[in-house]
Amino acid sequence: MRDAENIREVEALGIDMMGFIFWPKSSRYVSERPAYLPTACKRVGVFVDKHIEQVQRIADDYALDVIQLHGNESPEYVQRLQGRSLIKAFNIASPEDIGQTKAYEGIVDYFLFDTKGKSVGGNGEKFDWSLLSAYDGGTPFLLSGGIGPHDAEFVTAFCHPRCMGIDLNSRFEISPALKDVNKLKGFIKQIRL
């Protein structure tokens, strides 16, 4: 999210978290502070293998509530960020990918399960959610990866005791970092019935 008015409109939908991408290779990269930052939902900063000192500085500058790590950050790296709310993302294509979570149990607040693709995230494609039946960890997770406006039925049918929410991104965009508020509004209404 980068556009102040779009941020306000999306925030008004009653969402829980809003993401800001701090990975320069992303088409959604936040290169400068938006004119408005949300106050009614948690601010999530998304980072990919960034130096810890830079992550901490940006987290402070943007008053981030949550740090999402979407790269190859080791458990040791993650432990250095203790004291902050943390999400560790995993790109999923096989049961072996889910096994990677074990090393991060107890050191992050949430996992995020995304689609393994050409990019570290934002591929706009779904993975096989049935793979998550193999996840038996104690850390709650967010479901991500290509969820779009026509997936409300699949989202509401998905059932896992540790699933705490969903990540809506590229399929709800007019262009990178600019959300289609009407699509979001309609989808949220369907899944919150």
N, C-alpha and C positions, 0 to 999 in steps of 0.2 A: 504494500500500500504506500502510495506517495502523494496522491492528490488530496488536498485538505477537504474539499467538499465531499469527495467519494468516501473518505475516512469517516466523516460525520454521518453520512447516509447509512453506511454499513453498520456503524456503531449503534445507530438508532434502531436497528433490527433486534437488539437484545442479545447479540452474540456474546460468547464467553471470553474469547481471545481473538486478537488480531495480529497477523504476522508482518514483520518487516525484514526483508532479505538483505543481509550484509555480506553477500558473496558477489564480488565484482563480475563474475562470468554469467550471472543470471540476468535475464531480460527484465527482471523485477527488482534489480539492485537499487537500494536506497543510497544514493551518492551524497545527498544533502538532506538535512532535517526538514520534514514536511512542515508547512505553516501551521498545521494542527495535528496534535497527537491525541488519541482517545483517552478518556478518563473513566468511562463506564464499563470498560472491559480490560482484561489483562493485555499488556503489550508483550509480544513475543519477538525476540530477535533471533533470526536464523543465521547460523554461521557454519562455514565449511573449512575445517582445518586451519583456522585463523590463530595467530599467536595469542596466548592467554591474556597478555597485557592489553592487546587491542580489544579483545572480547570484553574485558572488564571495563575498559575506558568507554566503549560504545554503550555498554549496559548502563553505566552511570550517566552518560550524556543524554541518553534517551529515556532514562528512568524505566528501564525494562523490568517487567515483573517476572519474566521467564526467559531462559536462554535455551534455544533448540540447537543441538549439535547434529549436523547432517553430513559429516564427513567420516574420516577414519580415526576420530579421536579415541585414544586409548583410555582404559579405566583410570590410569594414573593421571592423565590429562584432566579427565572429568572430575576426579577427586580434588584437584586444585581449584575447582570452581564451587566447592561445597560452601553452603551458606546462601546459595541462590537456588531458586526453583529451576529444575533442569529437565529437559526432554532430550532423549537420545534417539535419533532416527535410525532405522534399519531398512535397507532395500531388500525386498523379499522376492525370491523366485523358487525357493526350495525349502524343505524342512531344515536343511543345514544352516540356512540363513537365520532361521529363528533361533537356532542353538547359540548364535553369537550373543544373545541377550544375557546369558547366564553370568558373564563376567561383569555385567553392569547392574545386576540385582543389588538393591540396597544403596546405590549411590546416585540414582536419578529418581525423579518423581514420576515420570511417565516415559514410556517408549512410544515411538511413532512408527507404524509399519507402512512403508511406501513401496511402490513398484520399482523393481530393479530395471533400469533402462540405460540409455546412452548417457544421460545426465544424472547427477546425484539426486535430483528431485525435479518436480515440475514437468514430468514427461507426459502427463495427461492420459496415462494408460492404467487400467486396473490390473491387479495381480489376482491370483486364485485365492480368494478369502478362505476357502476350506483348509488351506495350509495352516491357518491360525488355530485349528483344532489341536495342533501339536504344541501350542504355547501353553505351558503349565506354570509359568512363573508367577511371582507375587506382585510384580509391578504393573499397575494399570496402564492401558495403552490407548492411543488415538489411532483411528483407521484413516488412511490416506491413500492416494493413488488413483487419479482419474475419475473421482466421483463427480457426476454431472447432474444436471437438472432432472433427468429422467430416471434417476436411480433411487428415488425416495422409497419405493417398494422394497428394493434390495437392501437398503440401509436399515429400514425398520424390521426386516426379516432376519438380519444378521444378529446372531446371539452368541455372546461370549461373556462370561462373568467378569472379565477384566477390561472389557471395552468401555471406555468412559466418554468417548466423543468421536467426532469425525472432523477431518480437515478438508475444507472446500477451497479449491484454488483455481487452476487454469480453466476448467470447464465452466466457470462462472464469470469469466472475464470478457470484457469488450475488447481489450487489448492488454498486453502484459502490465500488471499492477493496477489495472482499472477494472473494478468489479461491476457486473451487471446487477444492480440493486434489485430490480424486479424479479430476476431469476432466483436470486438468493432469498428474497422475501417469500416467493411461492414455494420454494423447496423447504425452507424452515417451517412454514405453516404445515406442510404435509407431514414432516417427520415429528413435529411436536404435538400431533393430535392425541 
